[in-house]
Amino acid sequence: MSKERLSAFMDAILAIIMTILVLELQKPSAPTFEAIWALRADFFSYAVSFFWLGAMWVNIHNQWQRIEKITNSVLWLSIIMLFFASLIPYVTSFVAANFNNLFAQLMYSSVVLCVSFSNMALGNAVAKANNDSSIQYGTRAVVSADLIIKAVGILFAVFLYPPCAMFGILLAGFIVTFVPIILKKGRH
């Protein structure tokens, strides 16, 4: 299979997932600012999920610019990653409806971690198939920061305030997306 075909498939699935996210948003009970404000957890959850998926798509796109070969491992790890990503709309609507609930936040975080780990495995399989370790899912430092921030968010959620899990995911998304860009500009 060509990388273009798999990339187009992944793009289509992620686009569908991101579209479902917006369709799951609750409608305000009245056309007022107060009614919109009452849905702030819904909009925040939607924004975190949308931009987190968007950042993942950008990182995959950048990673796949340099690949030549697709193996069966790459195909199946892509399917596994997309499976977990397809759960994002479900857990987003669940956490939005139960924003201050620890179980809802942990469920959301678990799906995000499953996507992250499967994406890392996919990056490693792509690197192995192409004999190029620079293709992997980010540098060790960025990957470590991503996982540590998510883990700290989960710990804060358990011991302090449940939405810290989602704030950790948001912060990790910014780190994974923007720190490599900043570091790259600093080297030029």
N, C-alpha and C positions, 0 to 999 in steps of 0.2 A: 504494500500500500504506500502511496506517496504521502509525504508529510503534508502536502497541501490538502489532500482529502481528509486526513485526520484533523488537521487544523480547522478546516471548514466545519467539520462535524462538531468539534469542541466549541467553536464560535457560535454555532447555531444553538447548541444545548445551553450554553451560558446566556445567550440572548433570551431564550425562552424562560430560563430561571429568573433572570432580571425583570422580565416583563410580568411574570407571575407575581413577583414581589409587589409591584405597584397595584396589581389587581386585588391583592389581599388587604390593601389599606382600607381601614374603616372610613366610612363617610361621616362627616359631621352631622349632628342631630338637627342643627339649624344653621342658616347662613350668617353666623356671627363669629367674631374673634374668639369669644369665650368657648364656643363649640369646637373651633379649631384647636385652641389651646388645650382643651380637655383631651385631645388626641396626640399630645406632644410625645408620649412614649411610643405611639405607633409610628409617627414620622421619624423619630430618632432611631428606632429599631430598623425601619426601612432604610434610612440613610446609611447607617453603619453597614448593613448587609449589602446594599447596592454598591457602595464605594469599596467595600472589602472584596466583593466579587470582581468589581472593575479593576482594582489593583492586581488581583490575581491574574485576570485576563491580560493586562498590560505586561506583567512579568513573564507569563507564559509566551506571549507574542515576542518579547525581546529575547527570551531564551531560545525559542525555536527558529530565530533568524539564521542561526549558525548550524543547524542540524542537517544531516544528509540522509540518515537511515532511520527507518522505523522498524522495530522488531515486534514480535508477538507480546513480549513483556511490556513494551511501551503501549501497545494497543490496550491490553487488559488493565494496566495501571491507569490509563486514561479513562477507561470505563468506570473503574472503582472510584477515581477522584470525582468524576461527573455524578456518580450515584450519590456520594456524600453531599456534593454541591446541590443536587436536586432537592435535598432535605432542607436547604436554607429557607425557602419561603414558608415551609411548615413551622420550623422552629422560630422564625422571625415573627410570625403572627402569634405564636404561643407566648413568646417572651413579651411581645407588645401588650398582650392582654393580661399578663401577669408580671409586669416589669419589676416589681419589688420582691418577687418570689424567688427564693434561692434555687429551688428545683428547676424552675423555668430557665433561669440564668445558666445553671449548670448543664441543662439539656442543650441550650444554644451553644455554649462553649464546647461541649463534647462534639457536636457536629462540626464546628469550626476547626477543632483540633484534628478530627478525622480527615477533613479536607486538607489541612496543612500537612499532616503526615503522609497522606496518599500523594499529595503534590510533590513532597520531598522524594518519595520513592520513585515517582514518575521522573523527576529531574535526574535522579541517579541512574535510572534505566536508560534515559536518553543519552546521558554522558557515557555510559558503558557501551551502548550500541554504536556510538560515534567516536569512541576512543578519545574523548575530550572532556577532561574533568572540569574545565571552565564553564561547561554548559549547565552544570548542576543548579539546583534551586538556590540561588544566592550564595554569598560567601559564608564561611563558617561563622563569622562574627555576626552577620545579619540574621542567619538562621537561628543562632543561639539567642540573640536579642529578641527575636520574634517569639520563640518558645518561652523564654524567661519572663517576658512581659505578660504573655497570656497566663502563665502559671501564677505570677504575682497577682494578676487581676482576679484569678479564681480564688486564691488564698484570701485576698481582701474581701471577696464576695462572701466567703464562708464565715469569716470572723468579724467583718465590719459592716458591709453594706452590699447586698446582692448585686445591684447594677455595676459594681466595680468590675465584674467579669466582662461585661460588654464594653466598659470604658477601656479595659486592658486590651481587648481585641481592636478597638479603634486606635489606640496608641500604637500597638504593634503594627497595624496596617500602615500608619504614617511612617513609622521607622523603616519598615521593609521597602516602602515605596520611595521615600524621599531621601533617606540617608545615602543610599548608593548614588543617587543623582548629585547630591551635594559633594560627596567624596570624589566623584568623577570630574566635576567642574573644578574642584580644588587641585587636581592633578594636571589640568591643562593650562 
